[in-house]
Amino acid sequence: MSRALPKYNKRRVAIIGGAAAVALSGAVIAGSALAGTPSKSSGNNARTLAASPGTITCQDVASKLPAIPASAQAEVTRNLTLLQTQIQEANNRLQSTVGQGGPNFVNNAILGPLKDKRVATINRIATAIGRTAAKPTGLDALAPCTLNAAGANTGANKGNGNKGNGNNGNANTGNAGSGAAANTTATGGQAAGAGASAVGTITCPDVASKLPAIPASAQAEVTRNLTLLQTQIQEANNRLQSTVGQGGPNFVQNAILGPLADKRKSTVDRIATAIGRTAAKPTGLDSLAACTLTK
């Protein structure tokens, strides 16, 4: 018995030492796993920092213009489109440069250059009108744009609120809020639909019924342009719906009906030219270019 005790003690020491080593290894692994797991609050903070920097908004120019002479319509339309492109490019740069520069970065690198571009474009519009009518004045005041960042900040604050984390509310409260939001959205959608139907519809004179016999050699080109006329009307009606409430009393005429008449005139001219290559060229079709807003 006296000789067996030392062996027993050695085995006990070995077992205890092995268990301690296993426990220590487990603690190291657990610590490493915890160290590598990002906290939810860090993720929320990162998303907040990456929130939208806002939106650049500019004053509408089309609604401030007088009646546009037919000879200037194409140039005016081209520059009105350019104004929209400039705003889109500025907003794209605003998004792609988040966090760059100092407090004056947006004004110096985005808003300032945008204003200069708009001044030049607006001047071209005024000059085009002034060639055959009274040149509009004071349009330069519409050039400056502003940065609207309130929406982004409000959204970030609401998203990180305590109620969203469940500290001040419960599941039932959240469901009730969602239901109310859904009802509000549905009501808003119905109101928007009513407003869209109230804006009216653009109608144009029919061209196909006014054409003479179409030579076979011109049939394909004439058909293609007749289809284009329908596409132009559809696009104009889509824009009419999407711009409800924008501009002043001349907005629809200057920004939608005027450009549509120019497009139709060019298309109708192509139809007449196609027929005229092998037959008598029809005349007077230009009178079918103008469209009206029916409410």
Secondary structure, DSSP 8 states (H G I E B T S, - for coil): -TTHHHHHHHHHHHHHHHHHHHHHHHHHHHHHHHHHS--HHHHHHHHHHTS---EEEE--SGGG-----HHHHHHHHHHHHHHHHHHHHHHHHHHHTTT-S-TTHHIIIIIHHHHHHHHHHHHHHHHHHHTTS-----GGGG--EEEE-HHHHHHHHHHT-HHHHTSS--HHHHHHHHHHHHHHHHHHHHHHHHHHHHT-EEE---SGGG-----HHHHHHHHHHHHHHHHHHHHHHHHHHHTTT-S-TTHHIIIIIHHHHHHHHHHHHHHHHHHHTTS-----GGGG---EEE-
